[in-house]
Amino acid sequence: MRAAVLEATIAELAKTGYAALTVEGVAQRAGVHKTTIYRNWKDADGLVTDALAGRFATDIPVPDTGTVESDLRALARSLVATMTTGQGRALLTAVLSDAVRLPQLAEIKRDLFEARFRQAEPVVTRAIARGELPAETDPAELLKTLAAPIYFRLVFTSEPVDEATADRATDIALAAAHARVLPAV
């Protein structure tokens, strides 16, 4: 039931956007009664947060390949693969367009990214332990630097986003870390 509800939430969010998403719509799509949803989630915000967090954790797993370069490349390529699907683009559009008008969505989005950065932090801490990155490298800043070129193309310039984009983002993030411009604050 949980998986069906979370998948239905993603589908509804992609179809209607956050502002128009209803527990009733999710329940109907999932084939459950809305009281089932309310027993498991306090409100629609919690439902959306869980659904998005689960989607990103599943679609963009945290790799452990043995080197920071291949780990970051795998993360970036997974991000590209996820965000360039029809559903990925629809989710991005819904989250971005509604976040301007709805402060609660901005908070959900901030919490989601913070959780995602914490989840991927071992990629950076392992690299620091192996001596591949400077000890003062801030994991969250490195991960933001990795994602920024990808999201910039997706959101602002509408340039093609592919594996070459992911590889370039990896090179940029690593160069910034090695230049010691991503220290912990």
TIMARKE-862885 format. One line per 10 residues: number of its first residue (from 1); their letters; for each residue x, y, z of C-alpha. Coordinates in pm, whole numbers, plus 50000, padded with zeros to 5 digits. Each point is the difference from the previous one (the first is absolute). Layout:
REM residues N
NUM = A = X Y Z  ...
//
This chain:
REM residues 185
1 = MRAAVLEATI = 50000 50000 50000  50279 50243 50095  50180 49956 49667  49675 50042 49806  49914 50322 50186  50347 50149 49955  50002 49912 49628  49651 50150 49964  50121 50315 50175  50284 50039 49750
11 = AELAKTGYAA = 49760 49944 49709  49750 50253 50137  50272 50253 50073  50130 49967 49644  49649 50029 49859  49845 50273 50216  50286 50176 50175  50030 50048 50372  49733 50268 50038  49727 49782 49847
21 = LTVEGVAQRA = 50109 49671 50157  49737 49850 50230  50002 49702 50231  49678 49891 49831  50167 50001 49658  50295 49802 50132  49768 49751 50172  49797 49948 49684  50312 49949 49788  50149 49759 50258
31 = GVHKTTIYRN = 49675 49807 50040  49975 50062 50374  49765 50196 50223  50118 50345 50107  49980 49898 50366  50274 49747 49926  50222 50286 49891  49913 50214 50302  50081 49708 50232  50351 49989 49856
41 = WKDADGLVTD = 50070 50366 49920  49896 50304 50199  49931 50211 49692  50070 50045 49631  50332 50173 50075  50132 49693 50180  49875 49780 49720  50176 50210 49734  50321 50013 50205  50008 49621 50040
51 = ALAGRFATDI = 49915 49941 49636  50268 50234 49867  50264 49877 50245  49926 49641 49905  50011 50080 49630  50338 50171 50023  50145 49727 50222  49886 49729 49758  50077 50175 49672  50328 50154 50113
61 = PVPDTGTVES = 50174 49743 50222  50316 50090 50190  50287 49813 49835  50313 49854 50158  50231 49922 49710  50330 50054 50179  50092 50340 49856  49846 50340 50046  50008 50074 49627  49800 49691 49906
71 = DLRALARSLV = 49763 50047 50296  49926 50362 49902  49969 49905 49634  49747 49728 50092  49803 50247 50216  49995 50262 49725  49904 49751 49731  49718 49863 50217  49874 50354 50059  50004 50068 49625
81 = ATMTTGQGRA = 49827 49670 49922  49726 50068 50258  49937 50366 49922  49988 49957 49621  49713 49751 50005  49652 50131 49933  49904 49949 50362  50324 50157 50125  49940 50312 49793  49636 50015 50110
91 = LLTAVLSDAV = 50099 49974 50367  50265 50267 49957  49751 50231 49832  49737 49940 50270  50241 50054 50287  50156 50311 49851  49682 50171 49886  49811 49935 50322  50294 50082 50231  49980 50366 49904
101 = RLPQLAEIKR = 49641 50026 50124  49997 49748 50283  50242 50042 50290  49926 49650 50132  50126 49848 49674  50318 50206 50020  50054 49855 50348  49931 49645 49877  50246 50051 49715  50268 50137 50236
111 = DLFEARFRQA = 49952 49708 50241  50011 49753 49713  50329 50134 49865  50155 50017 50348  49905 49636 50059  50134 49902 49659  50332 50174 50066  50029 49823 50337  49927 49668 49831  50271 50056 49736
121 = EPVVTRAIAR = 50251 50146 50248  50189 49667 50036  50122 50039 49640  50196 50306 50112  50101 49879 50347  50138 49674 49853  50196 50204 49744  50144 50219 50274  50098 49690 50201  50173 49854 49689
131 = GELPAETDPA = 50187 50328 49947  49825 50077 49671  49855 50330 50122  50125 50271 50235  49901 49935 50362  49807 50328 50024  49767 49918 49708  49636 50059 50093  49796 49703 49872  49681 50200 49943
141 = ELLKTLAAPI = 50183 50274 49810  50173 49744 49778  49669 49829 49924  49833 50335 49925  50288 50085 49767  49948 49665 49826  49626 50052 49951  50004 50370 49910  50107 49974 49633  49741 49729 49940
151 = YFRLVFTSEP = 49712 50192 50158  50111 50323 49830  49957 49838 49659  49675 49829 50098  49839 50307 50153  50145 50310 49837  50162 49939 49663  49816 49690 49875  50326 49881 49849  50038 49628 49943
161 = VDEATADRAT = 50075 49804 50315  50177 49669 49952  50288 49790 50130  50251 50254 49866  49828 50262 50218  50030 49766 50299  50367 49937 49928  50071 50373 49966  49819 50065 50329  50220 49736 50164
171 = DIALAAAHAR = 50315 50165 49866  49883 50342 50125  49917 49870 50349  50333 49820 50032  50196 50303 49876  49822 50221 50253  50074 49757 50283  50367 49966 49902  50027 50379 49977  49884 50005 50363
181 = VLPAV = 49706 50233 49929  49742 49769 50163  50103 50009 50366  49765 49927 50286  49867 50323 50144
//
